[in-house]
């Protein structure tokens, strides 16, 4: 899912074309977790290694492909409220 440029993790600009439901489920099982905060459950995708502009690409891909509203929290993780 990622490409490297100068030894930094990068999200491909065409991730929206590449990300499938199966890929999303693997991503959640690998780099995701569930979080209970203020009686609400969130799913968290850990994206610490990616620059903020790549996280924006991921947010848009999740919205376009799956109608998932994700937000970037603390500049390092994507949060999805369930």
ROVEX-109474 format. One record per residue: residue number from 0; residue in one letter; x, y negated, z of N, C-alpha, C in turn. Coordinates in steps of 0.2 Angstrom, whole numbers, plus 5000, padded with zeros to 4 digits. Atoms other than C-alpha are relative to their C-alpha. Layout:
BEGIN
[pt NUM; A; [X; Y; Z]; [X; Y; Z]; [X; Y; Z]];
...
END
This chain:
BEGIN
[pt 0; X; [5004; 5006; 5000]; [5000; 5000; 5000]; [5004; 4994; 5000]];
[pt 1; X; [4996; 5006; 4999]; [5015; 4988; 5002]; [5005; 5001; 4995]];
[pt 2; X; [4994; 5001; 5004]; [5029; 4982; 4991]; [5005; 4997; 5004]];
[pt 3; X; [4995; 5004; 4997]; [5045; 4976; 4997]; [5004; 4995; 4996]];
[pt 4; X; [4996; 5005; 5003]; [5054; 4960; 4992]; [5005; 4997; 5005]];
[pt 5; X; [4995; 5002; 4995]; [5070; 4956; 5000]; [4999; 5003; 5007]];
[pt 6; X; [5001; 4996; 4994]; [5067; 4969; 5013]; [4994; 4998; 5004]];
[pt 7; X; [5006; 5002; 4996]; [5051; 4961; 5019]; [4994; 5004; 4997]];
[pt 8; X; [5006; 4997; 5002]; [5034; 4970; 5018]; [4996; 4995; 4997]];
[pt 9; X; [5005; 5004; 5003]; [5022; 4962; 5006]; [4994; 5004; 4997]];
[pt 10; X; [5006; 4997; 5002]; [5004; 4966; 5001]; [5000; 4998; 4992]];
[pt 11; X; [5000; 5001; 5007]; [5002; 4968; 4982]; [4994; 4995; 4999]];
[pt 12; X; [5006; 5005; 5002]; [4991; 4954; 4974]; [4994; 5003; 4998]];
[pt 13; X; [5006; 4996; 5003]; [4980; 4967; 4966]; [4998; 5005; 5005]];
[pt 14; X; [5003; 4995; 4994]; [4976; 4976; 4983]; [4993; 5001; 4999]];
[pt 15; X; [5007; 4999; 5001]; [4958; 4973; 4979]; [4998; 5006; 4995]];
[pt 16; X; [5001; 4994; 5005]; [4959; 4985; 4964]; [5003; 5006; 5003]];
[pt 17; X; [4997; 4993; 4997]; [4969; 4998; 4974]; [4997; 5003; 5006]];
[pt 18; X; [5003; 4997; 4994]; [4960; 4999; 4990]; [4993; 5003; 5000]];
[pt 19; X; [5006; 4996; 5000]; [4947; 5012; 4991]; [4997; 5001; 5007]];
[pt 20; X; [5002; 4998; 4994]; [4936; 5018; 5005]; [5004; 5005; 5004]];
[pt 21; X; [4996; 4995; 4997]; [4947; 5033; 5008]; [5007; 4996; 5002]];
[pt 22; X; [4994; 5004; 4998]; [4962; 5021; 5008]; [4999; 4996; 5007]];
[pt 23; X; [5001; 5004; 4994]; [4954; 5010; 5021]; [4999; 5004; 5006]];
[pt 24; X; [5000; 4995; 4995]; [4950; 5025; 5032]; [5007; 5002; 5003]];
[pt 25; X; [4993; 4999; 4998]; [4968; 5030; 5032]; [5004; 4995; 5003]];
[pt 26; X; [4997; 5006; 4997]; [4974; 5013; 5035]; [4997; 4999; 5008]];
[pt 27; X; [5003; 5001; 4993]; [4962; 5012; 5051]; [5003; 5005; 5004]];
[pt 28; X; [4997; 4994; 4996]; [4969; 5029; 5057]; [5007; 4999; 5001]];
[pt 29; X; [4993; 5001; 4999]; [4987; 5024; 5055]; [5002; 4994; 5003]];
[pt 30; X; [4998; 5007; 4997]; [4988; 5005; 5059]; [4994; 4997; 5004]];
[pt 31; X; [5006; 5003; 4997]; [4971; 5002; 5067]; [4999; 5003; 5007]];
[pt 32; X; [5002; 4998; 4993]; [4963; 5003; 5084]; [4993; 4997; 5001]];
[pt 33; X; [5007; 5002; 4998]; [4946; 5000; 5092]; [5002; 4996; 5007]];
[pt 34; X; [4999; 5004; 4995]; [4945; 4986; 5105]; [4994; 4998; 5003]];
[pt 35; X; [5007; 5002; 4996]; [4931; 4982; 5118]; [5002; 4993; 5003]];
[pt 36; X; [4999; 5007; 4997]; [4931; 4963; 5122]; [4993; 4997; 5001]];
[pt 37; X; [5006; 5004; 4998]; [4917; 4954; 5131]; [4994; 5004; 4997]];
[pt 38; X; [5006; 4995; 5002]; [4905; 4969; 5128]; [4999; 5000; 4992]];
[pt 39; X; [5000; 5000; 5007]; [4909; 4968; 5109]; [5005; 5005; 4998]];
[pt 40; X; [4995; 4996; 5003]; [4918; 4981; 5099]; [5003; 4997; 4994]];
[pt 41; X; [4997; 5002; 5006]; [4931; 4976; 5087]; [5005; 5006; 4997]];
[pt 42; X; [4995; 4996; 5003]; [4942; 4986; 5075]; [5006; 4995; 4998]];
[pt 43; X; [4994; 5004; 5001]; [4959; 4979; 5074]; [5005; 5004; 4995]];
[pt 44; X; [4995; 4997; 5005]; [4971; 4982; 5059]; [5007; 4996; 5002]];
[pt 45; X; [4994; 5003; 4998]; [4989; 4978; 5065]; [5004; 4998; 4993]];
[pt 46; X; [4997; 5002; 5006]; [4997; 4968; 5051]; [5006; 4995; 5002]];
[pt 47; X; [4995; 5005; 4997]; [5012; 4960; 5061]; [5005; 4999; 4995]];
[pt 48; X; [4994; 5000; 5005]; [5025; 4963; 5047]; [4998; 4996; 4994]];
[pt 49; X; [5001; 5004; 5006]; [5016; 4953; 5034]; [4999; 4993; 5001]];
[pt 50; X; [5001; 5007; 5000]; [5016; 4935; 5030]; [4993; 4998; 5000]];
[pt 51; X; [5007; 5002; 5000]; [5000; 4925; 5033]; [4996; 5000; 4994]];
[pt 52; X; [5004; 5000; 5006]; [4996; 4923; 5015]; [4999; 5007; 4997]];
[pt 53; X; [5001; 4993; 5002]; [4997; 4942; 5012]; [4994; 5002; 5005]];
[pt 54; X; [5006; 4999; 4996]; [4984; 4943; 5027]; [4994; 4997; 4997]];
[pt 55; X; [5006; 5003; 5003]; [4973; 4931; 5018]; [4998; 5005; 4994]];
[pt 56; X; [5001; 4995; 5006]; [4974; 4943; 5002]; [4996; 5006; 5003]];
[pt 57; X; [5003; 4994; 4998]; [4969; 4958; 5013]; [4992; 4998; 5003]];
[pt 58; X; [5007; 5002; 4998]; [4954; 4948; 5021]; [4995; 4999; 4994]];
[pt 59; X; [5004; 5000; 5006]; [4948; 4944; 5004]; [4998; 5006; 4996]];
[pt 60; X; [5001; 4993; 5002]; [4950; 4962; 4998]; [4995; 5003; 5004]];
[pt 61; X; [5005; 4997; 4996]; [4940; 4968; 5012]; [4993; 4997; 4999]];
[pt 62; X; [5006; 5003; 5001]; [4926; 4956; 5009]; [4997; 5002; 4993]];
[pt 63; X; [5002; 4998; 5007]; [4925; 4959; 4990]; [4999; 5007; 4999]];
[pt 64; X; [5001; 4993; 5001]; [4927; 4978; 4991]; [4994; 5003; 5004]];
[pt 65; X; [5004; 4997; 4995]; [4917; 4982; 5006]; [4995; 4996; 5004]];
[pt 66; X; [5004; 5004; 4996]; [4908; 4967; 5012]; [5001; 5000; 5007]];
[pt 67; X; [4998; 5000; 4993]; [4918; 4967; 5028]; [5003; 4993; 5001]];
[pt 68; X; [4997; 5007; 4998]; [4921; 4950; 5037]; [5005; 5001; 5005]];
[pt 69; X; [4994; 5000; 4996]; [4938; 4951; 5044]; [5003; 4993; 5001]];
[pt 70; X; [4997; 5006; 4998]; [4947; 4937; 5053]; [5007; 5002; 5002]];
[pt 71; X; [4993; 5000; 4997]; [4965; 4934; 5057]; [5001; 4997; 5007]];
[pt 72; X; [5000; 5002; 4993]; [4968; 4933; 5075]; [5008; 5000; 5003]];
[pt 73; X; [4993; 5001; 4997]; [4984; 4927; 5084]; [5006; 5001; 4995]];
[pt 74; X; [4995; 5000; 5005]; [4993; 4926; 5067]; [5003; 5007; 4999]];
[pt 75; X; [4997; 4994; 5001]; [4996; 4945; 5067]; [4996; 5006; 4999]];
[pt 76; X; [5005; 4994; 5000]; [4981; 4956; 5067]; [4994; 4998; 4996]];
[pt 77; X; [5006; 5002; 5003]; [4965; 4957; 5057]; [4995; 5003; 5004]];
[pt 78; X; [5006; 4998; 4996]; [4949; 4959; 5067]; [4994; 5001; 4996]];
[pt 79; X; [5006; 4999; 5003]; [4933; 4966; 5062]; [4995; 5001; 5005]];
[pt 80; X; [5005; 4999; 4995]; [4918; 4964; 5073]; [4995; 5006; 4998]];
[pt 81; X; [5005; 4994; 5002]; [4907; 4980; 5073]; [4993; 4998; 5002]];
END
